[in-house]
Amino acid sequence: MPESSRRKKPAATAPVTTGPAAPKPNPRWWVPVMVGLMVLGLVWIVVFYITQQAYPVPGVGLWNLGIGFALAMVGFLMTTRWR
C-alpha cells in the first residue's frame, strides 16, 4: 500500500485569545455601605412617620420621604454593582 505524503507545513492551530477580563471584586467597604444606606433610608422613613412628620429634619416637611427613599434607592442601586 502506498504511503501518504507528509504535510509540508504544520497543522494549523486556533489562535489563543483571551476572553474579557474577569471583573474585579468590590472593595471591602462596599457591602457595609450598601446595607447601611438601605437601612438608614428605612429608618429615616419610619422616624418620619412615627414622629408624625416632625423629624428627622423638621424644616423640610414631606421632603423627608424623598430623602429616605433616595438613601434606600442608592443602596439598592449599589446592589447591581455588587460582585
N, CA, C and O atoms as a Maestro MAE file, in Angstrom:
{
 s_m_m2io_version
 :::
 2.0.0
}

f_m_ct {
 s_m_title
 :::
 protein
 m_atom[332] {
  # First column is atom index #
  i_m_mmod_type
  r_m_x_coord
  r_m_y_coord
  r_m_z_coord
  i_m_residue_number
  s_m_chain_name
  s_m_pdb_residue_name
  s_m_pdb_atom_name
  i_m_atomic_number
  :::
  1 25 0.855 -1.161 0.000 1 A "MET " " N  " 7
  2 3 0.000 0.000 0.000 1 A "MET " " CA " 6
  3 2 0.906 1.229 0.000 1 A "MET " " C  " 6
  4 15 1.886 1.279 0.743 1 A "MET " " O  " 8
  5 25 0.580 2.220 -0.832 2 A "PRO " " N  " 7
  6 3 1.440 3.404 -0.883 2 A "PRO " " CA " 6
  7 2 1.299 4.241 0.382 2 A "PRO " " C  " 6
  8 15 0.228 4.323 0.983 2 A "PRO " " O  " 8
  9 25 2.385 4.844 0.758 3 A "GLU " " N  " 7
  10 3 2.409 5.673 1.953 3 A "GLU " " CA " 6
  11 2 2.029 7.102 1.579 3 A "GLU " " C  " 6
  12 15 2.474 7.619 0.554 3 A "GLU " " O  " 8
  13 25 1.196 7.746 2.417 4 A "SER " " N  " 7
  14 3 0.772 9.109 2.120 4 A "SER " " CA " 6
  15 2 1.942 10.069 2.318 4 A "SER " " C  " 6
  16 15 2.841 9.839 3.127 4 A "SER " " O  " 8
  17 25 1.895 11.133 1.561 5 A "SER " " N  " 7
  18 3 2.995 12.099 1.656 5 A "SER " " CA " 6
  19 2 2.839 12.944 2.924 5 A "SER " " C  " 6
  20 15 1.733 13.151 3.424 5 A "SER " " O  " 8
  21 25 3.939 13.406 3.409 6 A "ARG " " N  " 7
  22 3 3.952 14.230 4.609 6 A "ARG " " CA " 6
  23 2 3.438 15.625 4.291 6 A "ARG " " C  " 6
  24 15 3.548 16.100 3.160 6 A "ARG " " O  " 8
  25 25 2.880 16.270 5.298 7 A "ARG " " N  " 7
  26 3 2.444 17.660 5.126 7 A "ARG " " CA " 6
  27 2 3.669 18.551 5.054 7 A "ARG " " C  " 6
  28 15 4.682 18.304 5.708 7 A "ARG " " O  " 8
  29 25 3.556 19.574 4.259 8 A "LYS " " N  " 7
  30 3 4.676 20.471 4.102 8 A "LYS " " CA " 6
  31 2 4.729 21.517 5.206 8 A "LYS " " C  " 6
  32 15 5.807 22.025 5.515 8 A "LYS " " O  " 8
  33 25 3.591 21.849 5.807 9 A "LYS " " N  " 7
  34 3 3.574 22.807 6.900 9 A "LYS " " CA " 6
  35 2 2.832 22.184 8.077 9 A "LYS " " C  " 6
  36 15 2.001 21.295 7.893 9 A "LYS " " O  " 8
  37 25 3.129 22.645 9.266 10 A "PRO " " N  " 7
  38 3 2.464 22.057 10.435 10 A "PRO " " CA " 6
  39 2 0.965 22.359 10.433 10 A "PRO " " C  " 6
  40 15 0.496 23.307 9.803 10 A "PRO " " O  " 8
  41 25 0.248 21.533 11.147 11 A "ALA " " N  " 7
  42 3 -1.204 21.702 11.235 11 A "ALA " " CA " 6
  43 2 -1.536 23.045 11.873 11 A "ALA " " C  " 6
  44 15 -0.856 23.494 12.795 11 A "ALA " " O  " 8
  45 25 -2.579 23.670 11.374 12 A "ALA " " N  " 7
  46 3 -2.985 24.975 11.903 12 A "ALA " " CA " 6
  47 2 -3.625 24.803 13.273 12 A "ALA " " C  " 6
  48 15 -4.424 23.894 13.496 12 A "ALA " " O  " 8
  49 25 -3.263 25.678 14.167 13 A "THR " " N  " 7
  50 3 -3.879 25.660 15.489 13 A "THR " " CA " 6
  51 2 -4.665 26.949 15.658 13 A "THR " " C  " 6
  52 15 -4.346 27.976 15.060 13 A "THR " " O  " 8
  53 25 -5.680 26.874 16.470 14 A "ALA " " N  " 7
  54 3 -6.514 28.052 16.720 14 A "ALA " " CA " 6
  55 2 -5.696 29.082 17.488 14 A "ALA " " C  " 6
  56 15 -4.966 28.728 18.414 14 A "ALA " " O  " 8
  57 25 -5.810 30.345 17.114 15 A "PRO " " N  " 7
  58 3 -5.068 31.368 17.861 15 A "PRO " " CA " 6
  59 2 -5.581 31.468 19.296 15 A "PRO " " C  " 6
  60 15 -6.773 31.325 19.565 15 A "PRO " " O  " 8
  61 25 -4.666 31.710 20.178 16 A "VAL " " N  " 7
  62 3 -5.017 31.820 21.585 16 A "VAL " " CA " 6
  63 2 -5.572 33.223 21.816 16 A "VAL " " C  " 6
  64 15 -4.879 34.223 21.627 16 A "VAL " " O  " 8
  65 25 -6.812 33.271 22.222 17 A "THR " " N  " 7
  66 3 -7.418 34.561 22.524 17 A "THR " " CA " 6
  67 2 -7.800 34.565 23.988 17 A "THR " " C  " 6
  68 15 -8.254 33.566 24.546 17 A "THR " " O  " 8
  69 25 -7.606 35.686 24.569 18 A "THR " " N  " 7
  70 3 -8.009 35.810 25.963 18 A "THR " " CA " 6
  71 2 -9.395 36.420 25.985 18 A "THR " " C  " 6
  72 15 -9.687 37.344 25.226 18 A "THR " " O  " 8
  73 25 -10.233 35.914 26.837 19 A "GLY " " N  " 7
  74 3 -11.597 36.418 26.979 19 A "GLY " " CA " 6
  75 2 -11.581 37.740 27.711 19 A "GLY " " C  " 6
  76 15 -10.522 38.265 28.051 19 A "GLY " " O  " 8
  77 25 -12.766 38.272 27.948 20 A "PRO " " N  " 7
  78 3 -12.824 39.530 28.699 20 A "PRO " " CA " 6
  79 2 -12.262 39.322 30.102 20 A "PRO " " C  " 6
  80 15 -12.420 38.262 30.708 20 A "PRO " " O  " 8
  81 25 -11.621 40.335 30.582 21 A "ALA " " N  " 7
  82 3 -11.015 40.246 31.907 21 A "ALA " " CA " 6
  83 2 -12.100 40.032 32.961 21 A "ALA " " C  " 6
  84 15 -13.188 40.602 32.880 21 A "ALA " " O  " 8
  85 25 -11.788 39.222 33.919 22 A "ALA " " N  " 7
  86 3 -12.745 38.965 34.994 22 A "ALA " " CA " 6
  87 2 -12.958 40.254 35.780 22 A "ALA " " C  " 6
  88 15 -12.004 40.990 36.034 22 A "ALA " " O  " 8
  89 25 -14.193 40.530 36.163 23 A "PRO " " N  " 7
  90 3 -14.439 41.764 36.914 23 A "PRO " " CA " 6
  91 2 -13.733 41.726 38.262 23 A "PRO " " C  " 6
  92 15 -13.662 40.687 38.919 23 A "PRO " " O  " 8
  93 25 -13.216 42.874 38.654 24 A "LYS " " N  " 7
  94 3 -12.534 42.964 39.932 24 A "LYS " " CA " 6
  95 2 -13.556 42.885 41.062 24 A "LYS " " C  " 6
  96 15 -14.675 43.379 40.923 24 A "LYS " " O  " 8
  97 25 -13.184 42.279 42.156 25 A "PRO " " N  " 7
  98 3 -14.118 42.253 43.292 25 A "PRO " " CA " 6
  99 2 -14.274 43.649 43.884 25 A "PRO " " C  " 6
  100 15 -13.402 44.507 43.743 25 A "PRO " " O  " 8
  101 25 -15.392 43.850 44.542 26 A "ASN " " N  " 7
  102 3 -15.646 45.145 45.178 26 A "ASN " " CA " 6
  103 2 -14.717 45.348 46.361 26 A "ASN " " C  " 6
  104 15 -14.209 44.386 46.939 26 A "ASN " " O  " 8
  105 25 -14.497 46.613 46.718 27 A "PRO " " N  " 7
  106 3 -13.731 46.866 47.939 27 A "PRO " " CA " 6
  107 2 -14.480 46.350 49.171 27 A "PRO " " C  " 6
  108 15 -15.682 46.091 49.120 27 A "PRO " " O  " 8
  109 25 -13.766 46.209 50.247 28 A "ARG " " N  " 7
  110 3 -14.363 45.631 51.460 28 A "ARG " " CA " 6
  111 2 -15.462 46.496 52.040 28 A "ARG " " C  " 6
  112 15 -16.342 45.980 52.729 28 A "ARG " " O  " 8
  113 25 -15.440 47.799 51.783 29 A "TRP " " N  " 7
  114 3 -16.424 48.702 52.356 29 A "TRP " " CA " 6
  115 2 -17.733 48.694 51.580 29 A "TRP " " C  " 6
  116 15 -18.713 49.275 52.045 29 A "TRP " " O  " 8
  117 25 -17.786 48.061 50.421 30 A "TRP " " N  " 7
  118 3 -18.956 48.146 49.534 30 A "TRP " " CA " 6
  119 2 -20.220 47.599 50.207 30 A "TRP " " C  " 6
  120 15 -21.239 48.288 50.256 30 A "TRP " " O  " 8
  121 25 -20.162 46.399 50.713 31 A "VAL " " N  " 7
  122 3 -21.355 45.765 51.291 31 A "VAL " " CA " 6
  123 2 -21.839 46.491 52.548 31 A "VAL " " C  " 6
  124 15 -23.042 46.719 52.681 31 A "VAL " " O  " 8
  125 25 -20.946 46.865 53.479 32 A "PRO " " N  " 7
  126 3 -21.461 47.599 54.644 32 A "PRO " " CA " 6
  127 2 -22.110 48.933 54.271 32 A "PRO " " C  " 6
  128 15 -23.126 49.307 54.856 32 A "PRO " " O  " 8
  129 25 -21.540 49.648 53.310 33 A "VAL " " N  " 7
  130 3 -22.143 50.923 52.899 33 A "VAL " " CA " 6
  131 2 -23.477 50.675 52.207 33 A "VAL " " C  " 6
  132 15 -24.443 51.402 52.440 33 A "VAL " " O  " 8
  133 25 -23.535 49.656 51.361 34 A "MET " " N  " 7
  134 3 -24.766 49.320 50.643 34 A "MET " " CA " 6
  135 2 -25.891 48.990 51.625 34 A "MET " " C  " 6
  136 15 -26.986 49.545 51.528 34 A "MET " " O  " 8
  137 25 -25.627 48.110 52.547 35 A "VAL " " N  " 7
  138 3 -26.636 47.717 53.529 35 A "VAL " " CA " 6
  139 2 -26.964 48.889 54.456 35 A "VAL " " C  " 6
  140 15 -28.121 49.098 54.823 35 A "VAL " " O  " 8
  141 25 -25.936 49.644 54.827 36 A "GLY " " N  " 7
  142 3 -26.148 50.792 55.704 36 A "GLY " " CA " 6
  143 2 -27.061 51.834 55.077 36 A "GLY " " C  " 6
  144 15 -27.917 52.393 55.762 36 A "GLY " " O  " 8
  145 25 -26.892 52.106 53.781 37 A "LEU " " N  " 7
  146 3 -27.761 53.081 53.114 37 A "LEU " " CA " 6
  147 2 -29.207 52.596 53.054 37 A "LEU " " C  " 6
  148 15 -30.137 53.376 53.258 37 A "LEU " " O  " 8
  149 25 -29.391 51.309 52.774 38 A "MET " " N  " 7
  150 3 -30.761 50.791 52.726 38 A "MET " " CA " 6
  151 2 -31.427 50.858 54.102 38 A "MET " " C  " 6
  152 15 -32.593 51.236 54.217 38 A "MET " " O  " 8
  153 25 -30.685 50.493 55.133 39 A "VAL " " N  " 7
  154 3 -31.247 50.534 56.489 39 A "VAL " " CA " 6
  155 2 -31.477 51.975 56.927 39 A "VAL " " C  " 6
  156 15 -32.505 52.279 57.532 39 A "VAL " " O  " 8
  157 25 -30.531 52.869 56.630 40 A "LEU " " N  " 7
  158 3 -30.684 54.270 57.002 40 A "LEU " " CA " 6
  159 2 -31.900 54.895 56.314 40 A "LEU " " C  " 6
  160 15 -32.635 55.664 56.933 40 A "LEU " " O  " 8
  161 25 -32.112 54.567 55.043 41 A "GLY " " N  " 7
  162 3 -33.302 55.066 54.351 41 A "GLY " " CA " 6
  163 2 -34.585 54.568 54.988 41 A "GLY " " C  " 6
  164 15 -35.543 55.324 55.143 41 A "GLY " " O  " 8
  165 25 -34.603 53.301 55.354 42 A "LEU " " N  " 7
  166 3 -35.780 52.736 56.005 42 A "LEU " " CA " 6
  167 2 -36.020 53.388 57.362 42 A "LEU " " C  " 6
  168 15 -37.150 53.756 57.684 42 A "LEU " " O  " 8
  169 25 -34.964 53.532 58.157 43 A "VAL " " N  " 7
  170 3 -35.100 54.157 59.476 43 A "VAL " " CA " 6
  171 2 -35.549 55.607 59.328 43 A "VAL " " C  " 6
  172 15 -36.366 56.083 60.117 43 A "VAL " " O  " 8
  173 25 -35.030 56.310 58.336 44 A "TRP " " N  " 7
  174 3 -35.415 57.713 58.092 44 A "TRP " " CA " 6
  175 2 -36.914 57.815 57.856 44 A "TRP " " C  " 6
  176 15 -37.579 58.679 58.427 44 A "TRP " " O  " 8
  177 25 -37.447 56.929 57.012 45 A "ILE " " N  " 7
  178 3 -38.878 56.958 56.696 45 A "ILE " " CA " 6
  179 2 -39.712 56.565 57.918 45 A "ILE " " C  " 6
  180 15 -40.751 57.172 58.179 45 A "ILE " " O  " 8
  181 25 -39.266 55.561 58.660 46 A "VAL " " N  " 7
  182 3 -40.001 55.120 59.845 46 A "VAL " " CA " 6
  183 2 -40.031 56.229 60.898 46 A "VAL " " C  " 6
  184 15 -41.071 56.475 61.510 46 A "VAL " " O  " 8
  185 25 -38.896 56.899 61.112 47 A "VAL " " N  " 7
  186 3 -38.860 58.002 62.079 47 A "VAL " " CA " 6
  187 2 -39.791 59.121 61.630 47 A "VAL " " C  " 6
  188 15 -40.468 59.734 62.455 47 A "VAL " " O  " 8
  189 25 -39.827 59.387 60.345 48 A "PHE " " N  " 7
  190 3 -40.696 60.426 59.805 48 A "PHE " " CA " 6
  191 2 -42.163 60.135 60.125 48 A "PHE " " C  " 6
  192 15 -42.906 61.036 60.514 48 A "PHE " " O  " 8
  193 25 -42.577 58.885 59.962 49 A "TYR " " N  " 7
  194 3 -43.965 58.536 60.242 49 A "TYR " " CA " 6
  195 2 -44.260 58.437 61.734 49 A "TYR " " C  " 6
  196 15 -45.328 58.856 62.179 49 A "TYR " " O  " 8
  197 25 -43.335 57.891 62.508 50 A "ILE " " N  " 7
  198 3 -43.574 57.727 63.943 50 A "ILE " " CA " 6
  199 2 -43.687 59.077 64.641 50 A "ILE " " C  " 6
  200 15 -44.495 59.232 65.556 50 A "ILE " " O  " 8
  201 25 -42.893 60.047 64.223 51 A "THR " " N  " 7
  202 3 -42.912 61.362 64.863 51 A "THR " " CA " 6
  203 2 -43.964 62.279 64.243 51 A "THR " " C  " 6
  204 15 -43.922 63.491 64.457 51 A "THR " " O  " 8
  205 25 -44.880 61.738 63.501 52 A "GLN " " N  " 7
  206 3 -45.967 62.478 62.857 52 A "GLN " " CA " 6
  207 2 -45.440 63.623 61.999 52 A "GLN " " C  " 6
  208 15 -45.899 64.762 62.092 52 A "GLN " " O  " 8
  209 25 -44.457 63.284 61.158 53 A "GLN " " N  " 7
  210 3 -43.883 64.175 60.152 53 A "GLN " " CA " 6
  211 2 -43.142 65.366 60.748 53 A "GLN " " C  " 6
  212 15 -43.042 66.410 60.103 53 A "GLN " " O  " 8
  213 25 -42.620 65.229 61.969 54 A "ALA " " N  " 7
  214 3 -41.882 66.311 62.606 54 A "ALA " " CA " 6
  215 2 -40.367 66.139 62.462 54 A "ALA " " C  " 6
  216 15 -39.646 67.131 62.365 54 A "ALA " " O  " 8
  217 25 -39.888 64.929 62.448 55 A "TYR " " N  " 7
  218 3 -38.456 64.653 62.372 55 A "TYR " " CA " 6
  219 2 -38.207 63.719 61.210 55 A "TYR " " C  " 6
  220 15 -39.194 63.202 60.687 55 A "TYR " " O  " 8
  221 25 -37.047 63.452 60.763 56 A "PRO " " N  " 7
  222 3 -35.690 63.700 61.206 56 A "PRO " " CA " 6
  223 2 -35.186 65.110 60.907 56 A "PRO " " C  " 6
  224 15 -34.355 65.609 61.666 56 A "PRO " " O  " 8
  225 25 -35.633 65.774 59.862 57 A "VAL " " N  " 7
  226 3 -35.247 67.170 59.627 57 A "VAL " " CA " 6
  227 2 -36.531 67.985 59.658 57 A "VAL " " C  " 6
  228 15 -37.315 67.919 58.711 57 A "VAL " " O  " 8
  229 25 -36.769 68.745 60.709 58 A "PRO " " N  " 7
  230 3 -38.065 69.418 60.871 58 A "PRO " " CA " 6
  231 2 -38.390 70.435 59.778 58 A "PRO " " C  " 6
  232 15 -39.562 70.613 59.448 58 A "PRO " " O  " 8
  233 25 -37.410 71.093 59.219 59 A "GLY " " N  " 7
  234 3 -37.686 72.184 58.303 59 A "GLY " " CA " 6
  235 2 -38.059 71.783 56.885 59 A "GLY " " C  " 6
  236 15 -38.532 72.631 56.128 59 A "GLY " " O  " 8
  237 25 -37.869 70.542 56.496 60 A "VAL " " N  " 7
  238 3 -38.093 70.183 55.093 60 A "VAL " " CA " 6
  239 2 -39.440 69.520 54.838 60 A "VAL " " C  " 6
  240 15 -39.808 69.312 53.681 60 A "VAL " " O  " 8
  241 25 -40.171 69.189 55.868 61 A "GLY " " N  " 7
  242 3 -41.524 68.643 55.707 61 A "GLY " " CA " 6
  243 2 -41.552 67.313 54.979 61 A "GLY " " C  " 6
  244 15 -40.864 66.367 55.364 61 A "GLY " " O  " 8
  245 25 -42.356 67.248 53.917 62 A "LEU " " N  " 7
  246 3 -42.532 65.988 53.192 62 A "LEU " " CA " 6
  247 2 -41.303 65.577 52.382 62 A "LEU " " C  " 6
  248 15 -41.241 64.453 51.885 62 A "LEU " " O  " 8
  249 25 -40.332 66.469 52.245 63 A "TRP " " N  " 7
  250 3 -39.096 66.100 51.555 63 A "TRP " " CA " 6
  251 2 -38.330 65.033 52.337 63 A "TRP " " C  " 6
  252 15 -37.440 64.382 51.791 63 A "TRP " " O  " 8
  253 25 -38.673 64.853 53.609 64 A "ASN " " N  " 7
  254 3 -38.058 63.775 54.380 64 A "ASN " " CA " 6
  255 2 -38.328 62.416 53.740 64 A "ASN " " C  " 6
  256 15 -37.471 61.532 53.771 64 A "ASN " " O  " 8
  257 25 -39.507 62.249 53.165 65 A "LEU " " N  " 7
  258 3 -39.792 60.998 52.450 65 A "LEU " " CA " 6
  259 2 -38.861 60.830 51.266 65 A "LEU " " C  " 6
  260 15 -38.329 59.744 51.036 65 A "LEU " " O  " 8
  261 25 -38.664 61.895 50.521 66 A "GLY " " N  " 7
  262 3 -37.766 61.840 49.372 66 A "GLY " " CA " 6
  263 2 -36.340 61.514 49.777 66 A "GLY " " C  " 6
  264 15 -35.652 60.750 49.099 66 A "GLY " " O  " 8
  265 25 -35.899 62.095 50.882 67 A "ILE " " N  " 7
  266 3 -34.548 61.824 51.377 67 A "ILE " " CA " 6
  267 2 -34.424 60.353 51.775 67 A "ILE " " C  " 6
  268 15 -33.440 59.698 51.429 67 A "ILE " " O  " 8
  269 25 -35.403 59.838 52.488 68 A "GLY " " N  " 7
  270 3 -35.373 58.435 52.908 68 A "GLY " " CA " 6
  271 2 -35.395 57.488 51.724 68 A "GLY " " C  " 6
  272 15 -34.633 56.521 51.683 68 A "GLY " " O  " 8
  273 25 -36.264 57.760 50.758 69 A "PHE " " N  " 7
  274 3 -36.323 56.898 49.577 69 A "PHE " " CA " 6
  275 2 -35.047 57.014 48.750 69 A "PHE " " C  " 6
  276 15 -34.594 56.021 48.180 69 A "PHE " " O  " 8
  277 25 -34.463 58.200 48.674 70 A "ALA " " N  " 7
  278 3 -33.219 58.368 47.914 70 A "ALA " " CA " 6
  279 2 -32.076 57.578 48.558 70 A "ALA " " C  " 6
  280 15 -31.286 56.944 47.858 70 A "ALA " " O  " 8
  281 25 -31.990 57.615 49.883 71 A "LEU " " N  " 7
  282 3 -30.956 56.841 50.565 71 A "LEU " " CA " 6
  283 2 -31.126 55.345 50.296 71 A "LEU " " C  " 6
  284 15 -30.162 54.646 49.982 71 A "LEU " " O  " 8
  285 25 -32.353 54.871 50.422 72 A "ALA " " N  " 7
  286 3 -32.604 53.454 50.178 72 A "ALA " " CA " 6
  287 2 -32.350 53.098 48.714 72 A "ALA " " C  " 6
  288 15 -31.825 52.022 48.427 72 A "ALA " " O  " 8
  289 25 -32.711 53.980 47.789 73 A "MET " " N  " 7
  290 3 -32.521 53.696 46.369 73 A "MET " " CA " 6
  291 2 -31.040 53.629 46.007 73 A "MET " " C  " 6
  292 15 -30.637 52.791 45.200 73 A "MET " " O  " 8
  293 25 -30.234 54.497 46.592 74 A "VAL " " N  " 7
  294 3 -28.789 54.428 46.336 74 A "VAL " " CA " 6
  295 2 -28.242 53.089 46.825 74 A "VAL " " C  " 6
  296 15 -27.400 52.486 46.161 74 A "VAL " " O  " 8
  297 25 -28.709 52.625 47.971 75 A "GLY " " N  " 7
  298 3 -28.301 51.308 48.455 75 A "GLY " " CA " 6
  299 2 -28.728 50.201 47.512 75 A "GLY " " C  " 6
  300 15 -27.954 49.282 47.243 75 A "GLY " " O  " 8
  301 25 -29.955 50.278 47.006 76 A "PHE " " N  " 7
  302 3 -30.412 49.256 46.073 76 A "PHE " " CA " 6
  303 2 -29.663 49.325 44.746 76 A "PHE " " C  " 6
  304 15 -29.401 48.289 44.134 76 A "PHE " " O  " 8
  305 25 -29.319 50.512 44.297 77 A "LEU " " N  " 7
  306 3 -28.545 50.635 43.057 77 A "LEU " " CA " 6
  307 2 -27.139 50.074 43.239 77 A "LEU " " C  " 6
  308 15 -26.544 49.556 42.294 77 A "LEU " " O  " 8
  309 25 -26.617 50.179 44.444 78 A "MET " " N  " 7
  310 3 -25.293 49.597 44.698 78 A "MET " " CA " 6
  311 2 -25.321 48.080 44.590 78 A "MET " " C  " 6
  312 15 -24.292 47.471 44.295 78 A "MET " " O  " 8
  313 25 -26.477 47.451 44.822 79 A "THR " " N  " 7
  314 3 -26.540 46.002 44.697 79 A "THR " " CA " 6
  315 2 -26.332 45.550 43.267 79 A "THR " " C  " 6
  316 15 -25.918 44.411 43.050 79 A "THR " " O  " 8
  317 25 -26.601 46.393 42.282 80 A "THR " " N  " 7
  318 3 -26.402 45.988 40.897 80 A "THR " " CA " 6
  319 2 -24.925 45.910 40.535 80 A "THR " " C  " 6
  320 15 -24.569 45.248 39.560 80 A "THR " " O  " 8
  321 25 -24.064 46.566 41.293 81 A "ARG " " N  " 7
  322 3 -22.617 46.523 41.050 81 A "ARG " " CA " 6
  323 2 -21.890 45.577 41.993 81 A "ARG " " C  " 6
  324 15 -20.664 45.485 41.943 81 A "ARG " " O  " 8
  325 25 -22.612 44.879 42.842 82 A "TRP " " N  " 7
  326 3 -22.017 44.006 43.828 82 A "TRP " " CA " 6
  327 2 -21.532 42.735 43.146 82 A "TRP " " C  " 6
  328 15 -22.274 42.108 42.390 82 A "TRP " " O  " 8
  329 25 -20.286 42.356 43.415 83 A "ARG " " N  " 7
  330 3 -19.722 41.124 42.829 83 A "ARG " " CA " 6
  331 2 -19.284 40.187 43.917 83 A "ARG " " C  " 6
  332 15 -18.785 39.099 43.631 83 A "ARG " " O  " 8
  :::
 }
 m_bond[331] {
  # First column is bond index #
  i_m_from
  i_m_to
  i_m_order
  :::
  1 1 2 1
  2 2 3 1
  3 3 4 2
  4 3 5 1
  5 5 6 1
  6 6 7 1
  7 7 8 2
  8 7 9 1
  9 9 10 1
  10 10 11 1
  11 11 12 2
  12 11 13 1
  13 13 14 1
  14 14 15 1
  15 15 16 2
  16 15 17 1
  17 17 18 1
  18 18 19 1
  19 19 20 2
  20 19 21 1
  21 21 22 1
  22 22 23 1
  23 23 24 2
  24 23 25 1
  25 25 26 1
  26 26 27 1
  27 27 28 2
  28 27 29 1
  29 29 30 1
  30 30 31 1
  31 31 32 2
  32 31 33 1
  33 33 34 1
  34 34 35 1
  35 35 36 2
  36 35 37 1
  37 37 38 1
  38 38 39 1
  39 39 40 2
  40 39 41 1
  41 41 42 1
  42 42 43 1
  43 43 44 2
  44 43 45 1
  45 45 46 1
  46 46 47 1
  47 47 48 2
  48 47 49 1
  49 49 50 1
  50 50 51 1
  51 51 52 2
  52 51 53 1
  53 53 54 1
  54 54 55 1
  55 55 56 2
  56 55 57 1
  57 57 58 1
  58 58 59 1
  59 59 60 2
  60 59 61 1
  61 61 62 1
  62 62 63 1
  63 63 64 2
  64 63 65 1
  65 65 66 1
  66 66 67 1
  67 67 68 2
  68 67 69 1
  69 69 70 1
  70 70 71 1
  71 71 72 2
  72 71 73 1
  73 73 74 1
  74 74 75 1
  75 75 76 2
  76 75 77 1
  77 77 78 1
  78 78 79 1
  79 79 80 2
  80 79 81 1
  81 81 82 1
  82 82 83 1
  83 83 84 2
  84 83 85 1
  85 85 86 1
  86 86 87 1
  87 87 88 2
  88 87 89 1
  89 89 90 1
  90 90 91 1
  91 91 92 2
  92 91 93 1
  93 93 94 1
  94 94 95 1
  95 95 96 2
  96 95 97 1
  97 97 98 1
  98 98 99 1
  99 99 100 2
  100 99 101 1
  101 101 102 1
  102 102 103 1
  103 103 104 2
  104 103 105 1
  105 105 106 1
  106 106 107 1
  107 107 108 2
  108 107 109 1
  109 109 110 1
  110 110 111 1
  111 111 112 2
  112 111 113 1
  113 113 114 1
  114 114 115 1
  115 115 116 2
  116 115 117 1
  117 117 118 1
  118 118 119 1
  119 119 120 2
  120 119 121 1
  121 121 122 1
  122 122 123 1
  123 123 124 2
  124 123 125 1
  125 125 126 1
  126 126 127 1
  127 127 128 2
  128 127 129 1
  129 129 130 1
  130 130 131 1
  131 131 132 2
  132 131 133 1
  133 133 134 1
  134 134 135 1
  135 135 136 2
  136 135 137 1
  137 137 138 1
  138 138 139 1
  139 139 140 2
  140 139 141 1
  141 141 142 1
  142 142 143 1
  143 143 144 2
  144 143 145 1
  145 145 146 1
  146 146 147 1
  147 147 148 2
  148 147 149 1
  149 149 150 1
  150 150 151 1
  151 151 152 2
  152 151 153 1
  153 153 154 1
  154 154 155 1
  155 155 156 2
  156 155 157 1
  157 157 158 1
  158 158 159 1
  159 159 160 2
  160 159 161 1
  161 161 162 1
  162 162 163 1
  163 163 164 2
  164 163 165 1
  165 165 166 1
  166 166 167 1
  167 167 168 2
  168 167 169 1
  169 169 170 1
  170 170 171 1
  171 171 172 2
  172 171 173 1
  173 173 174 1
  174 174 175 1
  175 175 176 2
  176 175 177 1
  177 177 178 1
  178 178 179 1
  179 179 180 2
  180 179 181 1
  181 181 182 1
  182 182 183 1
  183 183 184 2
  184 183 185 1
  185 185 186 1
  186 186 187 1
  187 187 188 2
  188 187 189 1
  189 189 190 1
  190 190 191 1
  191 191 192 2
  192 191 193 1
  193 193 194 1
  194 194 195 1
  195 195 196 2
  196 195 197 1
  197 197 198 1
  198 198 199 1
  199 199 200 2
  200 199 201 1
  201 201 202 1
  202 202 203 1
  203 203 204 2
  204 203 205 1
  205 205 206 1
  206 206 207 1
  207 207 208 2
  208 207 209 1
  209 209 210 1
  210 210 211 1
  211 211 212 2
  212 211 213 1
  213 213 214 1
  214 214 215 1
  215 215 216 2
  216 215 217 1
  217 217 218 1
  218 218 219 1
  219 219 220 2
  220 219 221 1
  221 221 222 1
  222 222 223 1
  223 223 224 2
  224 223 225 1
  225 225 226 1
  226 226 227 1
  227 227 228 2
  228 227 229 1
  229 229 230 1
  230 230 231 1
  231 231 232 2
  232 231 233 1
  233 233 234 1
  234 234 235 1
  235 235 236 2
  236 235 237 1
  237 237 238 1
  238 238 239 1
  239 239 240 2
  240 239 241 1
  241 241 242 1
  242 242 243 1
  243 243 244 2
  244 243 245 1
  245 245 246 1
  246 246 247 1
  247 247 248 2
  248 247 249 1
  249 249 250 1
  250 250 251 1
  251 251 252 2
  252 251 253 1
  253 253 254 1
  254 254 255 1
  255 255 256 2
  256 255 257 1
  257 257 258 1
  258 258 259 1
  259 259 260 2
  260 259 261 1
  261 261 262 1
  262 262 263 1
  263 263 264 2
  264 263 265 1
  265 265 266 1
  266 266 267 1
  267 267 268 2
  268 267 269 1
  269 269 270 1
  270 270 271 1
  271 271 272 2
  272 271 273 1
  273 273 274 1
  274 274 275 1
  275 275 276 2
  276 275 277 1
  277 277 278 1
  278 278 279 1
  279 279 280 2
  280 279 281 1
  281 281 282 1
  282 282 283 1
  283 283 284 2
  284 283 285 1
  285 285 286 1
  286 286 287 1
  287 287 288 2
  288 287 289 1
  289 289 290 1
  290 290 291 1
  291 291 292 2
  292 291 293 1
  293 293 294 1
  294 294 295 1
  295 295 296 2
  296 295 297 1
  297 297 298 1
  298 298 299 1
  299 299 300 2
  300 299 301 1
  301 301 302 1
  302 302 303 1
  303 303 304 2
  304 303 305 1
  305 305 306 1
  306 306 307 1
  307 307 308 2
  308 307 309 1
  309 309 310 1
  310 310 311 1
  311 311 312 2
  312 311 313 1
  313 313 314 1
  314 314 315 1
  315 315 316 2
  316 315 317 1
  317 317 318 1
  318 318 319 1
  319 319 320 2
  320 319 321 1
  321 321 322 1
  322 322 323 1
  323 323 324 2
  324 323 325 1
  325 325 326 1
  326 326 327 1
  327 327 328 2
  328 327 329 1
  329 329 330 1
  330 330 331 1
  331 331 332 2
  :::
 }
}
